[in-house]
Amino acid sequence: MTFNEKLKSAVKDNHSTLCVGLDPNLDLMPEPVTSTNHPNPQKVEVFLKRVIDVTADYCAAYKPNLGFFEALGADGWDTFEAILDHIPNDKIIIADAKRGDISSTAEHYAKAFFEQFDVDAVTLNPLMGFETLEPFLDKASKGIYVLTLTSNPGAKDILMQKLEGGQTLSTYISSKLSDRQKTSSTAIGMVVGATKSNQLTPVITEFPESPLLIPGVGKQGGSISSLNEVLELHQGIPLINSSRSIIYAGGNAPNWEKAVAEAAKNTTAKLAPITERYV
């Protein structure tokens, strides 16, 4: 099965374009989990497995963020693998690693994520050049999501800078990724932020078939209704990511899982006008 086929199936079967971001911050995790005597990696594992259990009915994908696992030290990699094993097989798994390097380093990143961890997709940073993508582009069952117009305020420092001819760096990246897709077996997607919905049209127009990973709804304040308008003609399937507003929705309540499930359910319902175009 190709990546795009699995993506289409995940969205259709779950009737959802929601991607749940797995960002296990020990400072925000519920007190019933953190108050135990277990070591931190085990607390994270318990927490995320429960999050997955109660959100699986409402999402098409999960996006574990590598920074939070790396902060746990050597045991964090074991925790990462345990979480990967717990995610249902019909979900898209995106390793949010934001890697980007050249030559054999990039080759080993590709081996790590596509062979060792066997995730469906990985996020990549293209700012060292498009050659950094090459080791990832020969696997039809895999996908990459390339940082193109990110949701954070710092996007204006580089990605939104204008080039000669009026293009921004974001539209330039999108155009080049579209060209690369013509000779790539791997599905090439883009990371574009919901908080930049008023600037997304020229970016996604350059690559209308691209799968999209869209962070920025929830705590970051991205508008789902504005996003719906921007995506009206986009052909590539989007995954709209929400992390903190879902996985920490229960606060420190004893039954925190119930609030997490409800938050995922409500977000999926809000995304329904977008989802309907792709099922």
C-alpha positions in Angstrom: 0.0 0.0 0.0 1.3 3.4 -0.9 1.4 6.2 1.7 -1.3 8.1 -0.1 -3.5 5.0 -0.2 -3.0 4.5 3.5 -3.7 8.2 4.2 -6.9 8.1 2.2 -8.0 5.0 3.9 -7.2 6.3 7.4 -9.3 9.5 6.8 -12.2 7.6 5.2 -12.3 4.8 7.7 -12.1 7.1 10.7 -14.2 9.8 9.0 -11.6 12.3 10.4 -8.8 14.5 9.3 -7.6 15.0 12.9 -4.0 14.2 13.8 -3.4 14.0 17.6 0.0 15.4 18.5 1.7 13.4 21.2 3.8 16.0 23.1 4.4 14.5 26.6 5.3 17.4 28.8 5.8 16.2 32.3 4.9 19.7 33.6 1.5 19.5 32.0 0.6 15.8 32.4 -2.2 15.0 34.9 -1.4 14.7 38.5 -2.9 11.2 38.8 -0.1 10.1 36.4 2.8 12.2 37.6 2.2 11.6 41.3 3.1 7.9 41.1 6.6 6.6 42.0 7.3 5.4 38.5 10.3 6.8 36.6 9.5 9.6 34.2 9.7 7.5 31.0 7.2 5.1 32.5 4.9 8.0 33.4 5.0 9.2 29.8 4.3 5.7 28.5 1.3 5.3 30.8 -0.1 8.7 29.9 0.3 8.4 26.1 -1.1 4.9 25.9 -4.2 6.1 27.7 -4.4 9.2 25.4 -4.2 6.8 22.4 -6.8 4.5 23.8 -9.4 7.2 24.3 -8.8 9.2 21.1 -8.3 6.4 18.5 -12.0 6.5 17.5 -11.8 10.1 16.5 -8.5 10.6 14.6 -6.8 9.4 11.5 -3.2 10.0 12.6 -0.8 10.5 15.5 2.3 12.8 15.6 4.8 11.9 18.4 7.1 14.9 18.8 10.7 13.5 19.2 11.9 16.4 21.4 9.8 15.3 24.3 11.1 11.7 24.1 14.7 12.8 23.7 14.4 14.8 26.8 13.9 11.6 28.7 17.4 10.5 27.9 18.3 7.0 26.7 15.1 5.5 28.0 13.1 8.0 25.9 13.9 6.0 22.8 12.4 2.8 24.4 9.4 4.9 25.3 9.0 6.2 21.8 9.1 2.6 20.4 6.6 1.4 23.0 4.2 4.2 21.9 4.7 3.4 18.3 3.8 -0.2 19.0 0.6 0.9 20.8 -0.8 3.0 18.0 -3.4 1.1 15.9 -2.2 -0.1 12.5 -4.8 1.8 10.6 -3.5 5.2 11.8 -0.9 7.3 10.0 2.1 7.8 12.3 4.2 10.9 11.7 7.5 11.2 13.5 7.8 15.0 14.2 11.6 15.1 14.0 12.3 18.1 11.8 15.5 16.5 10.6 17.5 18.1 7.7 21.1 17.2 6.9 23.3 16.2 4.0 25.0 13.0 2.7 25.3 10.0 4.9 23.8 11.8 7.9 20.5 12.2 6.0 20.8 8.6 4.8 21.0 7.4 8.4 18.0 9.6 9.5 16.0 7.9 6.7 17.1 4.4 7.9 16.3 5.4 11.5 12.7 6.5 10.8 11.7 4.4 7.8 13.5 1.1 8.7 14.3 1.0 12.5 11.1 2.8 13.7 9.1 2.1 10.6 6.9 5.1 10.9 4.7 6.2 8.0 6.1 9.7 7.6 8.6 12.1 9.1 8.9 15.9 9.2 11.9 17.4 7.5 13.6 20.8 7.4 14.7 21.8 3.9 16.8 24.8 4.7 20.2 23.0 4.1 19.0 22.4 0.5 16.7 19.9 -1.3 19.5 17.4 -1.5 18.8 16.7 2.2 15.5 15.1 1.1 16.9 12.6 -1.4 17.5 9.7 1.0 13.8 9.7 1.9 12.4 9.8 -1.6 12.6 6.1 -2.8 9.9 4.5 -0.7 6.3 4.5 -2.0 4.9 3.3 1.3 6.3 6.3 3.1 5.8 10.1 3.2 7.6 13.2 4.2 6.2 16.5 5.4 8.5 19.3 4.6 8.5 22.6 6.7 7.0 25.1 4.2 5.1 27.8 6.1 5.1 27.0 9.8 2.6 28.2 12.4 5.0 29.9 14.7 5.7 33.7 14.7 9.3 33.1 13.7 8.1 32.0 10.2 8.4 35.7 9.2 12.1 35.6 9.8 12.9 33.2 7.0 9.9 31.4 5.4 7.9 34.5 4.7 10.7 36.5 3.3 10.2 37.8 -0.2 12.5 36.7 -3.1 13.0 38.4 -6.4 9.9 38.4 -8.5 7.6 38.6 -5.5 7.7 34.9 -4.4 8.2 34.1 -0.8 10.6 31.4 0.3 7.5 29.4 1.2 6.1 29.5 -2.3 9.5 28.7 -3.7 9.8 25.6 -1.5 6.3 24.5 -2.5 7.1 24.9 -6.2 10.4 22.9 -5.8 8.6 20.2 -3.9 6.0 19.9 -6.6 8.9 19.3 -9.1 10.5 16.7 -6.9 7.3 14.8 -6.5 7.3 14.0 -10.3 10.4 11.8 -9.8 9.8 10.6 -6.2 8.3 7.4 -5.1 7.8 8.8 -1.6 4.8 11.0 -1.1 5.9 14.6 -0.5 3.8 16.6 1.8 4.1 20.1 3.3 3.8 21.5 6.9 1.7 24.6 6.7 0.3 26.5 9.7 -3.3 27.1 10.4 -2.3 30.4 12.0 -1.2 31.5 8.5 -4.4 30.7 6.8 -4.6 34.2 5.1 -1.2 33.5 3.5 -1.6 29.8 2.6 -3.3 30.1 -0.8 -0.3 31.0 -2.9 1.8 28.3 -1.1 -0.6 25.4 -1.6 -1.5 26.5 -5.1 2.1 25.8 -6.2 1.6 22.2 -5.2 -2.1 21.3 -5.2 -1.7 17.5 -4.9 0.5 17.7 -1.8 -0.7 16.1 1.4 -0.7 18.7 4.2 0.2 18.5 7.8 -1.4 21.5 9.5 -0.6 22.5 13.0 -1.8 25.6 14.8 -5.4 24.9 15.7 -6.3 24.7 19.4 -3.9 26.5 21.8 -2.2 28.3 18.9 -5.4 29.9 17.8 -5.7 28.8 14.2 -9.2 29.2 12.7 -10.8 26.0 11.4 -13.4 28.0 9.4 -10.7 30.0 7.7 -8.8 26.8 7.0 -11.9 25.3 5.5 -12.1 28.2 3.0 -8.4 28.0 2.0 -8.6 24.2 1.4 -11.7 24.3 -0.7 -9.9 23.4 -3.9 -6.9 21.6 -2.5 -6.6 18.1 -3.8 -4.0 16.6 -1.4 -5.4 15.2 1.8 -4.8 17.4 4.9 -4.2 16.2 8.4 -5.0 18.9 11.0 -2.9 18.5 14.1 -4.0 19.4 17.6 -1.8 18.6 20.6 -2.1 20.4 23.9 -5.8 21.3 23.6 -6.6 17.6 23.3 -4.1 15.6 25.4 -4.2 18.0 28.4 -7.9 18.7 28.2 -8.5 16.8 31.5 -6.2 18.9 33.6 -5.6 17.1 36.9 -9.0 15.5 37.2 -9.1 11.9 38.4 -11.1 11.0 35.2 -8.9 13.1 32.9 -9.2 10.6 30.1 -12.9 11.4 29.7 -12.1 15.1 28.9 -9.4 14.0 26.5 -11.8 11.8 24.6 -14.4 14.6 24.5 -11.9 17.1 23.2 -10.8 14.8 20.4 -14.5 14.1 19.5 -15.4 17.8 19.5 -12.3 18.7 17.3 -13.2 16.0 14.8 -16.8 17.4 14.7 -15.5 20.9 14.0 -13.3 19.5 11.2 -16.2 17.8 9.5 -16.6 20.3 6.7 -13.0 19.8 5.7 -13.1 16.0 6.2 -16.2 15.6 4.0 -14.2 16.6 0.9 -11.8 13.7 1.3 -13.9 10.7 2.3 
